[in-house]
Amino acid sequence: MTADTARLRRALAESVPVDDPAWRDALEAVPRELFLGQAVFRPSGTRWEPVIRESVGDEEWLRLVHQDTTWVTQIDGIAAADATGPLSGRPTSSSTLPSLVVRMLDLAGIREGDRVLEIGTGTGYSTAVLCHRLGDQNVYSIEYDPRLAAAAAEHIRSAGYSPTLLTGDGLAGHRDAADYDAIVATCAVRYIPPAWLHQVRDGGTITTTLSGWMLASGLIRLTVHDDGTATGRFADDRIGYMLARPHERPPRPTFHQRPGHTRPTRLDPGLLEDWTGHFVAQLAAPSAELMTTGDGVILVDVATGSQAWTETAGNGWRVHQHGPLRLWDAVEEALTTWRAAGAPPQSRFGMSVEGDGTQRVWLGEPTGPGWDLPV
């Protein structure tokens, strides 16, 4: 027997904490099963296993679809429906868990009558949630991947909505319909694209996750001011989105350890396992990738080839640094500053975008210690 989808949607909506109950109404109204096609990926060890609707049956499929879970729909450009077996690789599209969808919209402060630009249509589910709340005429959504954009348009139409859908680089926004009351990104960025600042009205908001090549994340809402600057504070939410395609890490050669300059570390490399510690390390070395070993961590700078790697040494650790950048020195200094402030959560961090284009994340107050983003 096919599961009662209305009951499943109601149960999902009731399980999601929201400040504005209108978003819960939207979750109950939008049929998520229309946005996932006939297959998704789920993690299986270090690989991604396709889950096919026909194989698991309608009732189990609908039960899975209506969980508050992110379902990956594409791995390195391969859709789940096209996979012939488990895949290795990185997710390149997903249907975000519904609680995160409405958390982002809650945080953005979106209200009735607002005009919203969504960056990253994805499957179209969050776009439909916006349409239910705001009306089709107030929702604009842009998707980078043409294949995903076409599938999302079909999903959205089948659910009965007709927002303005665009295909292209979301980092350029959509100038023709500006000014927006809010821009909400369902992908992460390394810095705030200047076009977004120019397309939001004075007092409007930009809500996104700030990430980087270490894949640390921070969720922030910025308020845009009449002089073209923007400021905001990070939330404590531990969430992450995939980086926008133009902000993705470039390929790098296979890593080979080089001894370089060696010294004892002053801090435990395990601090990078902390959510905020990881974020602080990324601020300090924004063009570095992070890998881990049984012994410690590896940092490799994509731009210069500089590297740092740690290993245990007696009761402590030592670090080897090679290349023009002393990556571990920069990370250690930033972590020391954070710990000296009491190792606070991300809600103690904020961000400023200045008129000259400088973007800075700071700790405590705008005049406190801070780190420039790689604009």
C-alpha positions in Angstrom: 0.0 0.0 0.0 1.3 3.5 -0.9 2.2 5.6 2.1 -0.1 8.5 3.0 2.1 11.4 1.7 0.0 14.1 3.3 0.5 12.4 6.6 4.2 12.1 6.0 4.5 15.7 5.0 2.6 16.8 8.1 4.9 14.7 10.4 7.9 16.1 8.7 6.7 19.7 9.1 5.8 19.1 12.8 9.3 17.8 13.5 11.1 20.9 12.2 11.7 23.7 14.6 11.0 27.1 13.1 10.6 30.7 14.4 8.0 31.6 11.7 5.2 28.9 11.5 4.4 29.9 8.0 7.5 28.0 6.9 6.1 24.9 8.6 2.9 25.4 6.5 5.0 25.5 3.4 6.8 22.2 4.3 3.5 20.5 4.8 2.2 21.8 1.4 5.2 21.0 -0.9 5.4 17.4 -1.9 9.1 16.6 -1.5 8.8 13.3 -3.5 8.3 15.3 -6.7 11.8 16.8 -6.4 13.9 13.7 -6.0 13.1 11.8 -9.2 13.5 8.1 -9.0 16.8 7.7 -7.3 19.2 9.2 -4.7 22.6 8.4 -3.2 23.3 7.4 0.4 26.7 7.0 2.0 28.1 3.5 2.1 31.5 3.5 3.7 33.7 5.7 1.6 31.4 5.4 -1.4 27.9 6.5 -2.5 25.3 3.9 -3.1 22.3 4.6 -5.4 18.9 4.0 -3.8 16.4 3.3 -6.6 12.6 3.8 -6.0 11.7 0.8 -8.0 14.0 -1.4 -6.0 12.9 -0.3 -2.5 9.2 0.0 -3.3 6.9 3.1 -3.1 6.1 2.9 0.6 9.8 2.7 1.7 10.8 5.3 -0.9 8.2 7.8 0.4 9.3 7.1 4.0 12.9 7.9 3.1 12.0 11.0 1.1 10.1 12.5 4.0 12.9 12.1 6.6 14.6 15.3 7.7 17.7 14.3 5.7 19.9 15.6 3.0 19.7 13.3 0.0 22.6 13.5 -2.5 21.3 13.4 -6.1 24.5 13.8 -8.1 28.1 12.7 -7.6 30.8 14.4 -9.8 28.1 15.2 -12.3 26.5 11.7 -12.4 22.9 11.6 -11.4 21.8 8.8 -9.0 19.4 7.5 -11.7 22.3 7.0 -14.1 24.6 5.2 -11.7 25.1 1.5 -12.3 26.5 0.9 -8.8 28.3 2.6 -5.9 30.5 5.6 -6.8 33.5 7.3 -5.3 33.7 11.1 -5.5 32.2 14.3 -4.3 28.6 15.3 -4.2 27.7 18.0 -6.7 24.0 18.4 -6.0 21.6 17.4 -3.3 18.2 18.0 -1.8 18.9 19.8 1.5 17.3 18.6 4.6 14.0 20.5 5.1 14.9 21.8 8.6 18.0 23.5 7.1 15.9 25.0 4.2 13.6 26.7 6.6 16.4 27.6 9.1 18.1 29.6 6.3 14.8 31.3 5.4 14.1 32.0 9.0 17.5 33.5 9.6 17.2 35.6 6.5 14.2 37.3 8.0 12.0 36.8 4.9 8.4 38.0 5.3 5.2 38.3 3.2 5.7 40.3 0.1 9.5 40.1 0.0 11.3 39.6 -3.3 13.9 36.9 -3.0 16.8 35.7 -5.2 17.8 32.1 -4.5 21.4 31.1 -5.5 21.4 27.4 -6.4 18.1 26.0 -7.5 19.3 22.4 -7.0 16.3 20.0 -7.1 13.9 22.9 -6.8 12.5 21.9 -3.5 13.6 25.0 -1.6 12.4 27.1 -4.5 8.9 25.6 -4.2 8.9 26.3 -0.4 9.7 29.9 -1.2 6.9 30.1 -3.8 4.3 28.7 -1.4 5.2 31.4 1.1 5.8 34.4 -1.1 4.0 33.7 -4.3 5.6 32.8 -7.7 6.1 36.5 -8.7 8.4 37.2 -5.8 10.8 34.2 -6.3 13.8 34.2 -8.6 16.2 31.2 -8.6 19.4 30.6 -10.5 21.2 27.3 -11.1 24.7 26.9 -12.5 24.3 23.4 -14.0 22.0 23.3 -17.1 21.0 19.7 -16.6 20.0 20.3 -13.0 18.2 23.5 -14.0 16.1 21.6 -16.5 15.2 18.9 -14.0 14.4 21.4 -11.3 12.1 23.4 -13.7 10.2 20.2 -14.4 9.9 19.3 -10.7 8.7 22.8 -9.8 6.1 22.9 -12.6 4.8 19.5 -11.5 4.3 20.8 -8.0 2.2 23.7 -9.4 4.6 26.6 -9.0 6.0 29.0 -11.6 8.8 31.3 -10.3 11.4 33.0 -12.5 14.1 30.3 -13.2 17.4 31.2 -14.6 20.5 29.2 -15.7 23.9 30.7 -15.2 26.5 31.8 -12.7 24.6 32.6 -9.5 27.6 34.6 -8.2 26.7 37.3 -10.8 23.1 37.3 -9.4 20.3 38.5 -11.6 20.4 42.3 -12.1 17.2 42.6 -14.2 14.9 42.0 -11.2 17.0 43.9 -8.5 16.6 45.2 -5.9 15.9 42.2 -3.8 14.8 42.1 -0.2 16.9 39.1 0.4 19.5 36.8 -1.3 19.7 33.3 0.0 22.4 30.9 -1.2 22.0 27.1 -1.1 25.7 26.8 -2.0 28.7 28.0 -0.1 31.1 30.8 -1.1 34.7 31.8 -0.2 33.7 35.4 -0.1 30.6 37.5 -0.9 30.3 38.2 -4.6 30.2 42.0 -5.2 27.1 41.6 -7.5 25.0 40.4 -4.6 25.8 43.5 -2.6 24.7 45.7 -5.5 21.4 43.8 -6.0 20.0 43.9 -2.5 18.1 47.0 -1.3 19.3 49.1 1.6 18.5 47.2 4.8 18.1 43.9 2.9 19.9 40.7 3.7 22.3 38.2 2.3 22.2 34.8 4.0 24.9 32.2 3.0 27.5 29.8 4.3 31.0 31.0 4.1 33.4 28.2 3.4 36.7 27.5 1.7 39.2 24.9 0.5 39.5 23.3 4.0 35.7 22.8 3.7 35.0 24.5 7.1 31.7 26.4 7.2 30.0 29.3 8.9 26.4 30.4 8.4 26.0 34.2 8.3 23.3 36.8 7.6 24.7 40.1 6.4 22.7 43.4 6.3 23.4 45.6 3.4 23.7 49.4 4.2 23.0 52.4 2.1 26.7 53.1 1.6 27.3 49.8 -0.1 28.9 48.1 2.9 27.5 45.1 4.7 27.9 43.7 8.2 26.6 40.7 10.1 27.3 38.0 12.7 27.6 34.3 12.2 25.1 31.8 13.7 26.0 28.8 15.8 24.5 26.3 13.4 26.9 23.6 12.3 25.9 23.3 8.7 27.8 23.2 5.4 26.8 23.4 1.8 28.8 22.4 -1.3 31.0 25.3 -2.6 29.6 27.2 -5.6 31.2 25.7 -8.7 33.3 28.8 -9.6 34.7 28.8 -6.0 35.6 25.1 -6.0 39.2 24.0 -5.3 41.4 23.6 -8.4 43.0 20.2 -9.0 46.4 19.7 -7.4 49.2 17.1 -7.9 49.4 14.1 -5.7 50.7 15.0 -2.3 54.3 14.1 -1.4 55.7 14.9 2.1 58.7 17.3 2.1 60.6 17.7 5.4 61.3 21.5 5.1 61.7 23.4 8.3 60.8 21.3 11.4 59.9 22.5 14.9 57.7 21.5 17.8 54.1 22.7 17.7 52.7 24.9 20.3 49.2 23.6 19.9 47.5 20.3 19.5 46.7 19.7 15.8 43.5 18.0 17.1 42.1 21.6 17.5 41.3 21.5 13.8 38.7 18.8 14.6 36.6 21.4 16.5 34.0 23.0 14.3 35.1 26.5 15.1 38.8 25.7 15.3 38.5 24.3 11.8 36.9 27.5 10.7 39.6 29.7 12.3 42.3 27.6 10.6 40.7 28.2 7.2 40.5 31.9 7.8 44.3 31.9 8.5 45.2 29.8 5.5 42.4 30.5 2.9 44.1 28.8 -0.1 45.1 25.6 1.7 43.5 22.2 1.7 43.3 20.1 4.8 43.9 16.4 5.0 44.2 14.2 8.1 46.4 11.2 8.9 46.6 8.9 11.9 49.4 11.0 13.2 48.2 14.5 12.6 47.1 17.0 9.8 48.4 18.0 6.4 48.0 21.4 4.9 48.7 22.0 1.2 48.5 25.5 -0.3 46.9 25.2 -3.8 48.4 28.5 -5.0 52.1 28.1 -4.0 52.5 24.4 -3.3 53.5 25.2 0.3 52.8 22.4 2.8 52.8 21.7 6.5 52.3 18.3 8.1 52.4 17.3 11.7 53.4 14.1 13.5 53.6 12.9 17.1 56.9 13.5 18.9 57.1 12.0 22.4 54.4 13.6 24.4 53.7 16.3 21.8 53.8 17.0 18.1 56.2 18.5 15.6 55.5 20.2 12.3 57.3 20.2 9.0 56.8 23.2 6.8 58.0 23.6 3.2 57.5 26.3 0.6 57.2 30.1 0.7 54.2 30.1 3.1 54.5 28.9 6.7 51.0 27.5 6.8 51.2 26.0 10.3 52.6 29.3 11.7 49.6 31.2 10.4 47.1 28.6 11.6 48.7 28.3 15.0 48.7 32.1 15.5 45.0 32.3 14.6 44.1 29.4 16.9 46.1 31.0 19.7 44.1 34.2 19.3 40.9 32.3 19.4 41.9 30.3 22.5 43.0 33.5 24.3 39.5 34.8 23.8 38.1 31.7 25.5 37.6 29.5 22.3 34.2 31.0 21.7 31.6 29.6 19.3 31.0 31.0 15.9 28.3 33.4 17.1 31.1 35.5 18.6 32.4 36.1 15.1 31.2 38.6 12.6 32.0 39.9 9.1 32.3 43.3 7.4 32.3 44.1 3.7 33.8 47.5 3.1 33.3 50.0 0.3 36.7 49.3 -1.2 35.8 45.6 -1.6 37.8 44.3 1.5 36.0 41.5 3.3 37.0 40.7 6.8 35.9 38.2 9.4 36.5 39.4 13.0 36.3 38.0 16.5 34.2 39.8 19.1 33.8 43.3 17.5 34.8 44.8 14.1 37.8 46.4 15.8 39.0 43.0 17.2 41.4 40.5 15.7 40.4 39.5 12.2 41.3 37.9 8.9 40.8 39.1 5.3 39.0 36.9 2.9 40.5 35.9 -0.5 38.5 38.3 -2.6 
